Amino acid sequence: MFIKSNDKVKVIAGKDKGKEGVVIKAFPANDRVIVKGVNIVKKHQKPNNANPNGGIVEMEAPIHVSNVKKISE
């Protein structure tokens, strides 16, 4: 996998095609990366000590490396 953390990438396929961002975390075993501000999903959280009310949280989901390309900085 040629994409590492802190690389600037552009999404070339999928619902966020054309968006750019910085790789927050890479998962080489699964060929996936998390890009800041891209592939935002809503996750339903149960109440717990950290968040007593629970609710819906927006967060970045992993995207396959074949859907992104590294761009020069």
CHARMM internal coordinates of N, CA and C (Angstrom, degrees):
IC EDIT
DIST 1 N 1 CA 1.4559
DIST 1 CA 1 C 1.5257
ANGL 1 N 1 CA 1 C 107.83
DIST 1 C 2 N 1.3315
ANGL 1 CA 1 C 2 N 116.86
DIHE 1 N 1 CA 1 C 2 N 129.78
DIST 2 N 2 CA 1.4576
ANGL 1 C 2 N 2 CA 121.72
DIHE 1 CA 1 C 2 N 2 CA -173.65
DIST 2 CA 2 C 1.5229
ANGL 2 N 2 CA 2 C 113.30
DIHE 1 C 2 N 2 CA 2 C -96.01
DIST 2 C 3 N 1.3128
ANGL 2 CA 2 C 3 N 117.83
DIHE 2 N 2 CA 2 C 3 N -5.31
DIST 3 N 3 CA 1.4651
ANGL 2 C 3 N 3 CA 121.14
DIHE 2 CA 2 C 3 N 3 CA -177.96
DIST 3 CA 3 C 1.5209
ANGL 3 N 3 CA 3 C 108.74
DIHE 2 C 3 N 3 CA 3 C -102.40
DIST 3 C 4 N 1.3235
ANGL 3 CA 3 C 4 N 115.81
DIHE 3 N 3 CA 3 C 4 N 129.42
DIST 4 N 4 CA 1.4634
ANGL 3 C 4 N 4 CA 122.46
DIHE 3 CA 3 C 4 N 4 CA -178.15
DIST 4 CA 4 C 1.5277
ANGL 4 N 4 CA 4 C 109.52
DIHE 3 C 4 N 4 CA 4 C -119.64
DIST 4 C 5 N 1.3223
ANGL 4 CA 4 C 5 N 116.58
DIHE 4 N 4 CA 4 C 5 N 174.06
DIST 5 N 5 CA 1.4613
ANGL 4 C 5 N 5 CA 121.67
DIHE 4 CA 4 C 5 N 5 CA 175.95
DIST 5 CA 5 C 1.5245
ANGL 5 N 5 CA 5 C 109.97
DIHE 4 C 5 N 5 CA 5 C -62.55
DIST 5 C 6 N 1.3177
ANGL 5 CA 5 C 6 N 116.35
DIHE 5 N 5 CA 5 C 6 N 147.11
DIST 6 N 6 CA 1.4676
ANGL 5 C 6 N 6 CA 125.79
DIHE 5 CA 5 C 6 N 6 CA 179.74
DIST 6 CA 6 C 1.5232
ANGL 6 N 6 CA 6 C 113.72
DIHE 5 C 6 N 6 CA 6 C 70.78
DIST 6 C 7 N 1.3356
ANGL 6 CA 6 C 7 N 119.25
DIHE 6 N 6 CA 6 C 7 N 9.18
DIST 7 N 7 CA 1.4627
ANGL 6 C 7 N 7 CA 121.57
DIHE 6 CA 6 C 7 N 7 CA 173.15
DIST 7 CA 7 C 1.5235
ANGL 7 N 7 CA 7 C 109.02
DIHE 6 C 7 N 7 CA 7 C -80.79
DIST 7 C 8 N 1.3286
ANGL 7 CA 7 C 8 N 116.86
DIHE 7 N 7 CA 7 C 8 N 145.73
DIST 8 N 8 CA 1.4607
ANGL 7 C 8 N 8 CA 121.25
DIHE 7 CA 7 C 8 N 8 CA 175.14
DIST 8 CA 8 C 1.5222
ANGL 8 N 8 CA 8 C 107.65
DIHE 7 C 8 N 8 CA 8 C -89.53
DIST 8 C 9 N 1.3367
ANGL 8 CA 8 C 9 N 116.70
DIHE 8 N 8 CA 8 C 9 N 126.90
DIST 9 N 9 CA 1.4590
ANGL 8 C 9 N 9 CA 121.26
DIHE 8 CA 8 C 9 N 9 CA -176.43
DIST 9 CA 9 C 1.5225
ANGL 9 N 9 CA 9 C 110.54
DIHE 8 C 9 N 9 CA 9 C -130.03
DIST 9 C 10 N 1.3339
ANGL 9 CA 9 C 10 N 114.89
DIHE 9 N 9 CA 9 C 10 N 162.23
DIST 10 N 10 CA 1.4589
ANGL 9 C 10 N 10 CA 122.72
DIHE 9 CA 9 C 10 N 10 CA 176.07
DIST 10 CA 10 C 1.5191
ANGL 10 N 10 CA 10 C 107.53
DIHE 9 C 10 N 10 CA 10 C -125.45
DIST 10 C 11 N 1.3362
ANGL 10 CA 10 C 11 N 116.93
DIHE 10 N 10 CA 10 C 11 N 136.18
DIST 11 N 11 CA 1.4584
ANGL 10 C 11 N 11 CA 121.67
DIHE 10 CA 10 C 11 N 11 CA 179.46
DIST 11 CA 11 C 1.5257
ANGL 11 N 11 CA 11 C 108.02
DIHE 10 C 11 N 11 CA 11 C -79.60
DIST 11 C 12 N 1.3368
ANGL 11 CA 11 C 12 N 116.81
DIHE 11 N 11 CA 11 C 12 N 127.57
DIST 12 N 12 CA 1.4594
ANGL 11 C 12 N 12 CA 120.88
DIHE 11 CA 11 C 12 N 12 CA -176.94
DIST 12 CA 12 C 1.5242
ANGL 12 N 12 CA 12 C 112.70
DIHE 11 C 12 N 12 CA 12 C -109.97
DIST 12 C 13 N 1.3336
ANGL 12 CA 12 C 13 N 117.95
DIHE 12 N 12 CA 12 C 13 N -4.51
DIST 13 N 13 CA 1.4576
ANGL 12 C 13 N 13 CA 120.84
DIHE 12 CA 12 C 13 N 13 CA 179.24
DIST 13 CA 13 C 1.5246
ANGL 13 N 13 CA 13 C 109.25
DIHE 12 C 13 N 13 CA 13 C -153.83
DIST 13 C 14 N 1.3286
ANGL 13 CA 13 C 14 N 115.53
DIHE 13 N 13 CA 13 C 14 N 153.12
DIST 14 N 14 CA 1.4557
ANGL 13 C 14 N 14 CA 120.72
DIHE 13 CA 13 C 14 N 14 CA 176.74
DIST 14 CA 14 C 1.5108
ANGL 14 N 14 CA 14 C 112.69
DIHE 13 C 14 N 14 CA 14 C 102.33
DIST 14 C 15 N 1.3289
ANGL 14 CA 14 C 15 N 115.91
DIHE 14 N 14 CA 14 C 15 N -171.97
DIST 15 N 15 CA 1.4634
ANGL 14 C 15 N 15 CA 121.21
DIHE 14 CA 14 C 15 N 15 CA -174.32
DIST 15 CA 15 C 1.5198
ANGL 15 N 15 CA 15 C 113.29
DIHE 14 C 15 N 15 CA 15 C -67.97
DIST 15 C 16 N 1.3211
ANGL 15 CA 15 C 16 N 118.09
DIHE 15 N 15 CA 15 C 16 N -22.49
DIST 16 N 16 CA 1.4636
ANGL 15 C 16 N 16 CA 122.09
DIHE 15 CA 15 C 16 N 16 CA -179.21
DIST 16 CA 16 C 1.5244
ANGL 16 N 16 CA 16 C 112.02
DIHE 15 C 16 N 16 CA 16 C -104.90
DIST 16 C 17 N 1.3192
ANGL 16 CA 16 C 17 N 117.34
DIHE 16 N 16 CA 16 C 17 N 26.74
DIST 17 N 17 CA 1.4687
ANGL 16 C 17 N 17 CA 122.13
DIHE 16 CA 16 C 17 N 17 CA -177.95
DIST 17 CA 17 C 1.5224
ANGL 17 N 17 CA 17 C 110.68
DIHE 16 C 17 N 17 CA 17 C -55.99
DIST 17 C 18 N 1.3323
ANGL 17 CA 17 C 18 N 116.05
DIHE 17 N 17 CA 17 C 18 N 131.88
DIST 18 N 18 CA 1.4564
ANGL 17 C 18 N 18 CA 121.80
DIHE 17 CA 17 C 18 N 18 CA 179.00
DIST 18 CA 18 C 1.5149
ANGL 18 N 18 CA 18 C 114.37
DIHE 17 C 18 N 18 CA 18 C 97.24
DIST 18 C 19 N 1.3206
ANGL 18 CA 18 C 19 N 118.19
DIHE 18 N 18 CA 18 C 19 N -15.76
DIST 19 N 19 CA 1.4621
ANGL 18 C 19 N 19 CA 120.86
DIHE 18 CA 18 C 19 N 19 CA -179.84
DIST 19 CA 19 C 1.5243
ANGL 19 N 19 CA 19 C 110.27
DIHE 18 C 19 N 19 CA 19 C -77.80
DIST 19 C 20 N 1.3324
ANGL 19 CA 19 C 20 N 115.17
DIHE 19 N 19 CA 19 C 20 N 150.35
DIST 20 N 20 CA 1.4594
ANGL 19 C 20 N 20 CA 121.35
DIHE 19 CA 19 C 20 N 20 CA 178.45
DIST 20 CA 20 C 1.5188
ANGL 20 N 20 CA 20 C 109.11
DIHE 19 C 20 N 20 CA 20 C -120.69
DIST 20 C 21 N 1.3167
ANGL 20 CA 20 C 21 N 115.93
DIHE 20 N 20 CA 20 C 21 N 152.53
DIST 21 N 21 CA 1.4526
ANGL 20 C 21 N 21 CA 120.57
DIHE 20 CA 20 C 21 N 21 CA 177.99
DIST 21 CA 21 C 1.5130
ANGL 21 N 21 CA 21 C 111.17
DIHE 20 C 21 N 21 CA 21 C -171.33
DIST 21 C 22 N 1.3210
ANGL 21 CA 21 C 22 N 114.69
DIHE 21 N 21 CA 21 C 22 N 178.72
DIST 22 N 22 CA 1.4614
ANGL 21 C 22 N 22 CA 122.18
DIHE 21 CA 21 C 22 N 22 CA -179.29
DIST 22 CA 22 C 1.5241
ANGL 22 N 22 CA 22 C 108.31
DIHE 21 C 22 N 22 CA 22 C -105.04
DIST 22 C 23 N 1.3267
ANGL 22 CA 22 C 23 N 116.26
DIHE 22 N 22 CA 22 C 23 N 138.68
DIST 23 N 23 CA 1.4608
ANGL 22 C 23 N 23 CA 121.37
DIHE 22 CA 22 C 23 N 23 CA 179.47
DIST 23 CA 23 C 1.5239
ANGL 23 N 23 CA 23 C 108.73
DIHE 22 C 23 N 23 CA 23 C -71.46
DIST 23 C 24 N 1.3289
ANGL 23 CA 23 C 24 N 116.38
DIHE 23 N 23 CA 23 C 24 N 121.43
DIST 24 N 24 CA 1.4591
ANGL 23 C 24 N 24 CA 122.15
DIHE 23 CA 23 C 24 N 24 CA 178.06
DIST 24 CA 24 C 1.5275
ANGL 24 N 24 CA 24 C 109.82
DIHE 23 C 24 N 24 CA 24 C -82.12
DIST 24 C 25 N 1.3387
ANGL 24 CA 24 C 25 N 115.88
DIHE 24 N 24 CA 24 C 25 N -46.18
DIST 25 N 25 CA 1.4607
ANGL 24 C 25 N 25 CA 120.76
DIHE 24 CA 24 C 25 N 25 CA -176.92
DIST 25 CA 25 C 1.5195
ANGL 25 N 25 CA 25 C 108.77
DIHE 24 C 25 N 25 CA 25 C -148.88
DIST 25 C 26 N 1.3261
ANGL 25 CA 25 C 26 N 115.70
DIHE 25 N 25 CA 25 C 26 N 144.49
DIST 26 N 26 CA 1.4609
ANGL 25 C 26 N 26 CA 121.62
DIHE 25 CA 25 C 26 N 26 CA 178.34
DIST 26 CA 26 C 1.5245
ANGL 26 N 26 CA 26 C 109.42
DIHE 25 C 26 N 26 CA 26 C -116.63
DIST 26 C 27 N 1.3273
ANGL 26 CA 26 C 27 N 115.93
DIHE 26 N 26 CA 26 C 27 N 141.95
DIST 27 N 27 CA 1.4624
ANGL 26 C 27 N 27 CA 122.64
DIHE 26 CA 26 C 27 N 27 CA 176.97
DIST 27 CA 27 C 1.5321
ANGL 27 N 27 CA 27 C 108.29
DIHE 26 C 27 N 27 CA 27 C -120.00
DIST 27 C 28 N 1.3414
ANGL 27 CA 27 C 28 N 118.26
DIHE 27 N 27 CA 27 C 28 N 85.29
DIST 28 N 28 CA 1.4665
ANGL 27 C 28 N 28 CA 120.70
DIHE 27 CA 27 C 28 N 28 CA -175.27
DIST 28 CA 28 C 1.5311
ANGL 28 N 28 CA 28 C 113.65
DIHE 27 C 28 N 28 CA 28 C -61.89
DIST 28 C 29 N 1.3122
ANGL 28 CA 28 C 29 N 118.53
DIHE 28 N 28 CA 28 C 29 N -31.59
DIST 29 N 29 CA 1.4617
ANGL 28 C 29 N 29 CA 120.96
DIHE 28 CA 28 C 29 N 29 CA -178.81
DIST 29 CA 29 C 1.5271
ANGL 29 N 29 CA 29 C 111.35
DIHE 28 C 29 N 29 CA 29 C -65.58
DIST 29 C 30 N 1.3376
ANGL 29 CA 29 C 30 N 116.64
DIHE 29 N 29 CA 29 C 30 N -31.75
DIST 30 N 30 CA 1.4657
ANGL 29 C 30 N 30 CA 121.50
DIHE 29 CA 29 C 30 N 30 CA -178.77
DIST 30 CA 30 C 1.5230
ANGL 30 N 30 CA 30 C 112.72
DIHE 29 C 30 N 30 CA 30 C -104.21
DIST 30 C 31 N 1.3303
ANGL 30 CA 30 C 31 N 117.91
DIHE 30 N 30 CA 30 C 31 N -1.00
DIST 31 N 31 CA 1.4734
ANGL 30 C 31 N 31 CA 122.99
DIHE 30 CA 30 C 31 N 31 CA -176.52
DIST 31 CA 31 C 1.5250
ANGL 31 N 31 CA 31 C 111.57
DIHE 30 C 31 N 31 CA 31 C 56.56
DIST 31 C 32 N 1.3218
ANGL 31 CA 31 C 32 N 116.83
DIHE 31 N 31 CA 31 C 32 N 44.15
DIST 32 N 32 CA 1.4627
ANGL 31 C 32 N 32 CA 121.40
DIHE 31 CA 31 C 32 N 32 CA 179.81
DIST 32 CA 32 C 1.5238
ANGL 32 N 32 CA 32 C 110.24
DIHE 31 C 32 N 32 CA 32 C -131.64
DIST 32 C 33 N 1.3317
ANGL 32 CA 32 C 33 N 115.56
DIHE 32 N 32 CA 32 C 33 N 155.01
DIST 33 N 33 CA 1.4637
ANGL 32 C 33 N 33 CA 122.06
DIHE 32 CA 32 C 33 N 33 CA 177.28
DIST 33 CA 33 C 1.5204
ANGL 33 N 33 CA 33 C 108.93
DIHE 32 C 33 N 33 CA 33 C -136.43
DIST 33 C 34 N 1.3346
ANGL 33 CA 33 C 34 N 115.91
DIHE 33 N 33 CA 33 C 34 N 154.87
DIST 34 N 34 CA 1.4615
ANGL 33 C 34 N 34 CA 121.77
DIHE 33 CA 33 C 34 N 34 CA 172.59
DIST 34 CA 34 C 1.5181
ANGL 34 N 34 CA 34 C 106.73
DIHE 33 C 34 N 34 CA 34 C -107.76
DIST 34 C 35 N 1.3449
ANGL 34 CA 34 C 35 N 116.11
DIHE 34 N 34 CA 34 C 35 N 123.15
DIST 35 N 35 CA 1.4586
ANGL 34 C 35 N 35 CA 122.30
DIHE 34 CA 34 C 35 N 35 CA -177.53
DIST 35 CA 35 C 1.5227
ANGL 35 N 35 CA 35 C 108.36
DIHE 34 C 35 N 35 CA 35 C -110.67
DIST 35 C 36 N 1.3322
ANGL 35 CA 35 C 36 N 116.42
DIHE 35 N 35 CA 35 C 36 N 131.73
DIST 36 N 36 CA 1.4625
ANGL 35 C 36 N 36 CA 121.84
DIHE 35 CA 35 C 36 N 36 CA -177.87
DIST 36 CA 36 C 1.5288
ANGL 36 N 36 CA 36 C 110.45
DIHE 35 C 36 N 36 CA 36 C -62.60
DIST 36 C 37 N 1.3373
ANGL 36 CA 36 C 37 N 116.54
DIHE 36 N 36 CA 36 C 37 N 124.18
DIST 37 N 37 CA 1.4588
ANGL 36 C 37 N 37 CA 122.66
DIHE 36 CA 36 C 37 N 37 CA 176.27
DIST 37 CA 37 C 1.5168
ANGL 37 N 37 CA 37 C 115.11
DIHE 36 C 37 N 37 CA 37 C 81.11
DIST 37 C 38 N 1.3305
ANGL 37 CA 37 C 38 N 117.86
DIHE 37 N 37 CA 37 C 38 N 7.61
DIST 38 N 38 CA 1.4666
ANGL 37 C 38 N 38 CA 121.80
DIHE 37 CA 37 C 38 N 38 CA -178.02
DIST 38 CA 38 C 1.5253
ANGL 38 N 38 CA 38 C 109.26
DIHE 37 C 38 N 38 CA 38 C -123.03
DIST 38 C 39 N 1.3368
ANGL 38 CA 38 C 39 N 116.38
DIHE 38 N 38 CA 38 C 39 N 145.64
DIST 39 N 39 CA 1.4661
ANGL 38 C 39 N 39 CA 123.21
DIHE 38 CA 38 C 39 N 39 CA 178.71
DIST 39 CA 39 C 1.5289
ANGL 39 N 39 CA 39 C 110.81
DIHE 38 C 39 N 39 CA 39 C 59.17
DIST 39 C 40 N 1.3244
ANGL 39 CA 39 C 40 N 116.17
DIHE 39 N 39 CA 39 C 40 N 52.79
DIST 40 N 40 CA 1.4653
ANGL 39 C 40 N 40 CA 122.42
DIHE 39 CA 39 C 40 N 40 CA 179.47
DIST 40 CA 40 C 1.5329
ANGL 40 N 40 CA 40 C 109.06
DIHE 39 C 40 N 40 CA 40 C -76.41
DIST 40 C 41 N 1.3233
ANGL 40 CA 40 C 41 N 115.89
DIHE 40 N 40 CA 40 C 41 N 128.76
DIST 41 N 41 CA 1.4588
ANGL 40 C 41 N 41 CA 121.78
DIHE 40 CA 40 C 41 N 41 CA 177.52
DIST 41 CA 41 C 1.5238
ANGL 41 N 41 CA 41 C 108.77
DIHE 40 C 41 N 41 CA 41 C -124.92
DIST 41 C 42 N 1.3283
ANGL 41 CA 41 C 42 N 115.70
DIHE 41 N 41 CA 41 C 42 N 157.88
DIST 42 N 42 CA 1.4583
ANGL 41 C 42 N 42 CA 121.07
DIHE 41 CA 41 C 42 N 42 CA 176.91
DIST 42 CA 42 C 1.5178
ANGL 42 N 42 CA 42 C 108.32
DIHE 41 C 42 N 42 CA 42 C -100.77
DIST 42 C 43 N 1.3270
ANGL 42 CA 42 C 43 N 116.09
DIHE 42 N 42 CA 42 C 43 N 123.51
DIST 43 N 43 CA 1.4584
ANGL 42 C 43 N 43 CA 121.96
DIHE 42 CA 42 C 43 N 43 CA -178.67
DIST 43 CA 43 C 1.5213
ANGL 43 N 43 CA 43 C 108.60
DIHE 42 C 43 N 43 CA 43 C -112.51
DIST 43 C 44 N 1.3171
ANGL 43 CA 43 C 44 N 116.21
DIHE 43 N 43 CA 43 C 44 N 131.18
DIST 44 N 44 CA 1.4554
ANGL 43 C 44 N 44 CA 121.68
DIHE 43 CA 43 C 44 N 44 CA 179.12
DIST 44 CA 44 C 1.5250
ANGL 44 N 44 CA 44 C 109.03
DIHE 43 C 44 N 44 CA 44 C -86.10
DIST 44 C 45 N 1.3377
ANGL 44 CA 44 C 45 N 116.36
DIHE 44 N 44 CA 44 C 45 N 121.47
DIST 45 N 45 CA 1.4605
ANGL 44 C 45 N 45 CA 122.05
DIHE 44 CA 44 C 45 N 45 CA -177.08
DIST 45 CA 45 C 1.5232
ANGL 45 N 45 CA 45 C 109.90
DIHE 44 C 45 N 45 CA 45 C -105.79
DIST 45 C 46 N 1.3252
ANGL 45 CA 45 C 46 N 115.62
DIHE 45 N 45 CA 45 C 46 N 133.09
DIST 46 N 46 CA 1.4545
ANGL 45 C 46 N 46 CA 120.08
DIHE 45 CA 45 C 46 N 46 CA 172.79
DIST 46 CA 46 C 1.5182
ANGL 46 N 46 CA 46 C 108.81
DIHE 45 C 46 N 46 CA 46 C -75.75
DIST 46 C 47 N 1.3195
ANGL 46 CA 46 C 47 N 117.95
DIHE 46 N 46 CA 46 C 47 N 153.46
DIST 47 N 47 CA 1.4689
ANGL 46 C 47 N 47 CA 119.44
DIHE 46 CA 46 C 47 N 47 CA 175.78
DIST 47 CA 47 C 1.5315
ANGL 47 N 47 CA 47 C 110.81
DIHE 46 C 47 N 47 CA 47 C -62.28
DIST 47 C 48 N 1.3360
ANGL 47 CA 47 C 48 N 115.65
DIHE 47 N 47 CA 47 C 48 N 139.83
DIST 48 N 48 CA 1.4614
ANGL 47 C 48 N 48 CA 121.48
DIHE 47 CA 47 C 48 N 48 CA 175.77
DIST 48 CA 48 C 1.5197
ANGL 48 N 48 CA 48 C 108.12
DIHE 47 C 48 N 48 CA 48 C -149.47
DIST 48 C 49 N 1.3189
ANGL 48 CA 48 C 49 N 117.22
DIHE 48 N 48 CA 48 C 49 N -174.80
DIST 49 N 49 CA 1.4628
ANGL 48 C 49 N 49 CA 120.22
DIHE 48 CA 48 C 49 N 49 CA -177.18
DIST 49 CA 49 C 1.5242
ANGL 49 N 49 CA 49 C 111.90
DIHE 48 C 49 N 49 CA 49 C -63.63
DIST 49 C 50 N 1.3189
ANGL 49 CA 49 C 50 N 117.77
DIHE 49 N 49 CA 49 C 50 N -37.97
DIST 50 N 50 CA 1.4623
ANGL 49 C 50 N 50 CA 120.81
DIHE 49 CA 49 C 50 N 50 CA -178.90
DIST 50 CA 50 C 1.5260
ANGL 50 N 50 CA 50 C 111.69
DIHE 49 C 50 N 50 CA 50 C -72.51
DIST 50 C 51 N 1.3284
ANGL 50 CA 50 C 51 N 117.27
DIHE 50 N 50 CA 50 C 51 N -34.41
DIST 51 N 51 CA 1.4610
ANGL 50 C 51 N 51 CA 122.27
DIHE 50 CA 50 C 51 N 51 CA -178.56
DIST 51 CA 51 C 1.5279
ANGL 51 N 51 CA 51 C 108.07
DIHE 50 C 51 N 51 CA 51 C -133.26
DIST 51 C 52 N 1.3396
ANGL 51 CA 51 C 52 N 117.95
DIHE 51 N 51 CA 51 C 52 N 86.06
DIST 52 N 52 CA 1.4679
ANGL 51 C 52 N 52 CA 120.46
DIHE 51 CA 51 C 52 N 52 CA -171.62
DIST 52 CA 52 C 1.5241
ANGL 52 N 52 CA 52 C 114.65
DIHE 51 C 52 N 52 CA 52 C -62.97
DIST 52 C 53 N 1.3358
ANGL 52 CA 52 C 53 N 118.47
DIHE 52 N 52 CA 52 C 53 N -25.27
DIST 53 N 53 CA 1.4608
ANGL 52 C 53 N 53 CA 120.27
DIHE 52 CA 52 C 53 N 53 CA -178.70
DIST 53 CA 53 C 1.5215
ANGL 53 N 53 CA 53 C 112.99
DIHE 52 C 53 N 53 CA 53 C -91.13
DIST 53 C 54 N 1.3267
ANGL 53 CA 53 C 54 N 117.79
DIHE 53 N 53 CA 53 C 54 N -15.94
DIST 54 N 54 CA 1.4590
ANGL 53 C 54 N 54 CA 119.60
DIHE 53 CA 53 C 54 N 54 CA -175.16
DIST 54 CA 54 C 1.5192
ANGL 54 N 54 CA 54 C 109.34
DIHE 53 C 54 N 54 CA 54 C 70.03
DIST 54 C 55 N 1.3169
ANGL 54 CA 54 C 55 N 117.17
DIHE 54 N 54 CA 54 C 55 N -151.55
DIST 55 N 55 CA 1.4528
ANGL 54 C 55 N 55 CA 120.54
DIHE 54 CA 54 C 55 N 55 CA 176.44
DIST 55 CA 55 C 1.5130
ANGL 55 N 55 CA 55 C 112.48
DIHE 54 C 55 N 55 CA 55 C 122.80
DIST 55 C 56 N 1.3327
ANGL 55 CA 55 C 56 N 114.87
DIHE 55 N 55 CA 55 C 56 N -166.34
DIST 56 N 56 CA 1.4570
ANGL 55 C 56 N 56 CA 122.04
DIHE 55 CA 55 C 56 N 56 CA -177.78
DIST 56 CA 56 C 1.5241
ANGL 56 N 56 CA 56 C 108.83
DIHE 55 C 56 N 56 CA 56 C -106.20
DIST 56 C 57 N 1.3333
ANGL 56 CA 56 C 57 N 116.26
DIHE 56 N 56 CA 56 C 57 N 125.72
DIST 57 N 57 CA 1.4591
ANGL 56 C 57 N 57 CA 122.62
DIHE 56 CA 56 C 57 N 57 CA -177.38
DIST 57 CA 57 C 1.5255
ANGL 57 N 57 CA 57 C 108.62
DIHE 56 C 57 N 57 CA 57 C -116.37
DIST 57 C 58 N 1.3351
ANGL 57 CA 57 C 58 N 116.71
DIHE 57 N 57 CA 57 C 58 N 133.99
DIST 58 N 58 CA 1.4639
ANGL 57 C 58 N 58 CA 120.49
DIHE 57 CA 57 C 58 N 58 CA 175.11
DIST 58 CA 58 C 1.5210
ANGL 58 N 58 CA 58 C 108.87
DIHE 57 C 58 N 58 CA 58 C -91.68
DIST 58 C 59 N 1.3360
ANGL 58 CA 58 C 59 N 116.52
DIHE 58 N 58 CA 58 C 59 N 132.75
DIST 59 N 59 CA 1.4592
ANGL 58 C 59 N 59 CA 121.10
DIHE 58 CA 58 C 59 N 59 CA -178.55
DIST 59 CA 59 C 1.5247
ANGL 59 N 59 CA 59 C 109.84
DIHE 58 C 59 N 59 CA 59 C -149.08
DIST 59 C 60 N 1.3473
ANGL 59 CA 59 C 60 N 115.87
DIHE 59 N 59 CA 59 C 60 N 161.66
DIST 60 N 60 CA 1.4542
ANGL 59 C 60 N 60 CA 120.77
DIHE 59 CA 59 C 60 N 60 CA 177.36
DIST 60 CA 60 C 1.5234
ANGL 60 N 60 CA 60 C 109.46
DIHE 59 C 60 N 60 CA 60 C -80.56
DIST 60 C 61 N 1.3335
ANGL 60 CA 60 C 61 N 115.83
DIHE 60 N 60 CA 60 C 61 N 135.95
DIST 61 N 61 CA 1.4571
ANGL 60 C 61 N 61 CA 121.46
DIHE 60 CA 60 C 61 N 61 CA 176.15
DIST 61 CA 61 C 1.5273
ANGL 61 N 61 CA 61 C 108.90
DIHE 60 C 61 N 61 CA 61 C -105.12
DIST 61 C 62 N 1.3311
ANGL 61 CA 61 C 62 N 117.22
DIHE 61 N 61 CA 61 C 62 N 155.33
DIST 62 N 62 CA 1.4669
ANGL 61 C 62 N 62 CA 119.42
DIHE 61 CA 61 C 62 N 62 CA 178.99
DIST 62 CA 62 C 1.5257
ANGL 62 N 62 CA 62 C 111.81
DIHE 61 C 62 N 62 CA 62 C -64.46
DIST 62 C 63 N 1.3314
ANGL 62 CA 62 C 63 N 115.67
DIHE 62 N 62 CA 62 C 63 N 149.01
DIST 63 N 63 CA 1.4568
ANGL 62 C 63 N 63 CA 122.81
DIHE 62 CA 62 C 63 N 63 CA 177.53
DIST 63 CA 63 C 1.5245
ANGL 63 N 63 CA 63 C 107.45
DIHE 62 C 63 N 63 CA 63 C -127.97
DIST 63 C 64 N 1.3261
ANGL 63 CA 63 C 64 N 117.00
DIHE 63 N 63 CA 63 C 64 N 144.04
DIST 64 N 64 CA 1.4642
ANGL 63 C 64 N 64 CA 121.06
DIHE 63 CA 63 C 64 N 64 CA -176.84
DIST 64 CA 64 C 1.5244
ANGL 64 N 64 CA 64 C 110.28
DIHE 63 C 64 N 64 CA 64 C -68.60
DIST 64 C 65 N 1.3322
ANGL 64 CA 64 C 65 N 116.36
DIHE 64 N 64 CA 64 C 65 N 143.45
DIST 65 N 65 CA 1.4640
ANGL 64 C 65 N 65 CA 120.61
DIHE 64 CA 64 C 65 N 65 CA -176.06
DIST 65 CA 65 C 1.5237
ANGL 65 N 65 CA 65 C 112.54
DIHE 64 C 65 N 65 CA 65 C -65.42
DIST 65 C 66 N 1.3222
ANGL 65 CA 65 C 66 N 118.46
DIHE 65 N 65 CA 65 C 66 N -21.72
DIST 66 N 66 CA 1.4623
ANGL 65 C 66 N 66 CA 120.09
DIHE 65 CA 65 C 66 N 66 CA 178.42
DIST 66 CA 66 C 1.5258
ANGL 66 N 66 CA 66 C 111.57
DIHE 65 C 66 N 66 CA 66 C -71.38
DIST 66 C 67 N 1.3271
ANGL 66 CA 66 C 67 N 117.45
DIHE 66 N 66 CA 66 C 67 N -14.22
DIST 67 N 67 CA 1.4618
ANGL 66 C 67 N 67 CA 121.91
DIHE 66 CA 66 C 67 N 67 CA 179.91
DIST 67 CA 67 C 1.5181
ANGL 67 N 67 CA 67 C 113.10
DIHE 66 C 67 N 67 CA 67 C -96.05
DIST 67 C 68 N 1.3248
ANGL 67 CA 67 C 68 N 117.90
DIHE 67 N 67 CA 67 C 68 N 2.65
DIST 68 N 68 CA 1.4648
ANGL 67 C 68 N 68 CA 121.41
DIHE 67 CA 67 C 68 N 68 CA 178.36
DIST 68 CA 68 C 1.5228
ANGL 68 N 68 CA 68 C 109.38
DIHE 67 C 68 N 68 CA 68 C -130.02
DIST 68 C 69 N 1.3377
ANGL 68 CA 68 C 69 N 115.38
DIHE 68 N 68 CA 68 C 69 N 155.73
DIST 69 N 69 CA 1.4648
ANGL 68 C 69 N 69 CA 119.44
DIHE 68 CA 68 C 69 N 69 CA 172.63
DIST 69 CA 69 C 1.5105
ANGL 69 N 69 CA 69 C 108.68
DIHE 68 C 69 N 69 CA 69 C -134.73
DIST 69 C 70 N 1.3153
ANGL 69 CA 69 C 70 N 114.95
DIHE 69 N 69 CA 69 C 70 N 144.51
DIST 70 N 70 CA 1.4565
ANGL 69 C 70 N 70 CA 121.73
DIHE 69 CA 69 C 70 N 70 CA -179.51
DIST 70 CA 70 C 1.5208
ANGL 70 N 70 CA 70 C 108.79
DIHE 69 C 70 N 70 CA 70 C -73.65
DIST 70 C 71 N 1.3393
ANGL 70 CA 70 C 71 N 115.95
DIHE 70 N 70 CA 70 C 71 N 136.34
DIST 71 N 71 CA 1.4585
ANGL 70 C 71 N 71 CA 120.34
DIHE 70 CA 70 C 71 N 71 CA 177.00
DIST 71 CA 71 C 1.5194
ANGL 71 N 71 CA 71 C 108.90
DIHE 70 C 71 N 71 CA 71 C -118.85
DIST 71 C 72 N 1.3160
ANGL 71 CA 71 C 72 N 115.72
DIHE 71 N 71 CA 71 C 72 N 153.75
DIST 72 N 72 CA 1.4655
ANGL 71 C 72 N 72 CA 119.56
DIHE 71 CA 71 C 72 N 72 CA -179.19
DIST 72 CA 72 C 1.5135
ANGL 72 N 72 CA 72 C 109.80
DIHE 71 C 72 N 72 CA 72 C -70.69
DIST 72 C 73 N 1.3069
ANGL 72 CA 72 C 73 N 116.01
DIHE 72 N 72 CA 72 C 73 N 149.10
DIST 73 N 73 CA 1.4600
ANGL 72 C 73 N 73 CA 120.81
DIHE 72 CA 72 C 73 N 73 CA -176.03
DIST 73 CA 73 C 1.4936
ANGL 73 N 73 CA 73 C 112.37
DIHE 72 C 73 N 73 CA 73 C -92.60
END
COOR INIT
IC SEED 1 N 1 CA 1 C
IC BUILD
